[in-house]
Amino acid sequence: MELVTDESKPLYTIRIASELSGVSAGTIREYERQGLLRVHRRPQSRHRLFSALEIRWIRQVWELLHEEGLNVAGIRRLLQVEPCYKTIRCAREVRNACPVYRTRSSPCWSHGVSPPCCERRGRNCQACAAYLRFRQNPALSSKG
């Protein structure tokens, strides 16, 4: 399991995330529905919690949509440039058994649940290097 840094620790409610990012709570929920964001949830209440990194990512998604002219499909394509199975170097047999790898339809963390192969290894999408990297800079590519 990857170490959670202070910036990736989920501390903020959706109201605070909205205030800090300048993006409405309804828009943040829509980003989640569209698969552009995977949020932490409190186990007992299922309330959304956000880290500082996720708040920056929310702002970046808003900028990509409203200032750069990308659409949701374009952002998804950016996120697929280097999938997590390349970053964490899954063994071939693990990768071939992974439903996300087989479909290659969207980033694993956008499916709402971790793939079984990651669950068994105690991996957490919010702490995944691929997820964190693209939240910090969605324009990165596997070549850059």
DAPEHU-V188807 format. One record per helix or strand of 2 or more residues. SS is the DSSP state (2 for helix, 1 for strand). FROM is the first residue (numbers start at 1). TO is the last residue. If there is no record, write none. Layout:
BEGIN
ss = {SS SS}
from = {FROM FROM}
to = {TO TO}
END
This chain:
BEGIN
ss = {2 2 2 1 1 2 2 2 2 2 2 2 2 2}
from = {6 14 25 40 48 52 72 84 92 99 108 116 125 129}
to = {8 21 33 41 50 66 79 87 97 103 111 120 127 136}
END
